[in-house]
């Protein structure tokens, strides 16, 4: 008997995703953090959201990407700046 079996993706009776256990993080919403690596290395900002299951945080003004939106009704198209999640291992808590 096989130890691990691949689930049939066509049969939806069985779950196709793994269970993810949330790990307690030391960085929480509202903390001030400094980025340790990446294109914004050295910048600091406030944590807006935390995702313990994914071990990621969204930091204000860090890892900002531009999203082009279409025209909807009377509104014209525009460019929206959005902060994307950063891995917790790439940020450090700043003490005040």
C-alpha positions in Angstrom: 0.0 0.0 0.0 1.3 3.5 -0.9 2.1 5.8 1.9 1.0 8.9 0.0 -1.7 8.9 -2.7 -2.7 11.7 -5.0 -6.3 12.7 -4.7 -8.5 12.6 -7.7 -9.1 16.3 -8.7 -12.3 15.4 -10.7 -14.0 13.8 -7.7 -15.0 16.7 -5.4 -15.9 14.5 -2.4 -12.4 14.6 -1.1 -10.6 17.8 -0.1 -7.8 18.9 -2.5 -6.2 21.3 -0.1 -4.0 20.7 2.9 -4.9 21.9 6.4 -2.8 24.9 7.4 -2.2 25.5 11.1 -1.9 29.1 12.2 1.4 29.8 13.9 1.7 32.5 16.5 3.6 35.5 15.2 5.5 38.1 17.2 4.5 40.8 14.8 1.0 42.1 15.1 -1.3 44.8 13.5 -0.2 48.3 14.5 3.5 47.4 15.2 6.2 49.4 13.5 8.6 47.2 11.5 11.7 47.7 9.4 12.3 45.7 6.1 15.5 43.6 6.2 15.6 42.5 2.6 14.2 43.2 -0.8 13.8 46.3 -3.0 12.6 48.4 -0.1 15.4 47.3 2.3 15.9 49.7 5.2 12.4 51.3 5.0 10.1 51.2 8.0 6.3 51.4 8.3 3.3 50.4 10.3 1.7 46.9 9.9 -1.8 47.3 8.4 -2.8 43.6 8.4 -1.3 40.3 9.5 -1.9 36.8 8.0 -0.7 34.2 10.6 -1.6 31.2 8.3 0.5 32.5 5.5 3.2 34.0 7.8 2.8 37.3 5.9 2.1 41.0 6.8 1.1 44.1 4.9 3.2 47.1 5.7 2.2 50.6 4.9 4.2 52.1 2.1 6.3 48.9 1.5 6.1 46.5 -1.4 3.7 48.9 -3.3 2.5 47.9 -6.8 0.4 49.7 -9.3 -2.9 48.3 -10.6 -4.5 49.7 -13.7 -8.3 49.8 -13.4 -10.9 50.0 -16.1 -13.5 52.6 -16.6 -16.7 51.8 -14.6 -19.8 53.8 -15.4 -19.1 57.5 -15.0 -15.7 56.9 -13.4 -12.6 57.1 -15.6 -9.9 54.5 -15.5 -7.1 55.1 -13.0 -3.9 53.7 -11.5 -4.4 52.4 -7.9 -1.4 51.8 -5.7 -1.7 48.7 -3.5 0.6 47.3 -0.8 1.2 43.6 -1.2 2.1 41.1 1.6 5.7 40.6 2.8 7.0 37.5 4.5 7.5 37.8 8.3 11.1 36.6 8.0 11.9 39.7 6.0 10.8 42.3 8.6 12.0 43.1 12.1 10.1 44.8 14.9 11.3 48.3 15.7 11.2 49.2 19.4 10.4 52.7 20.5 
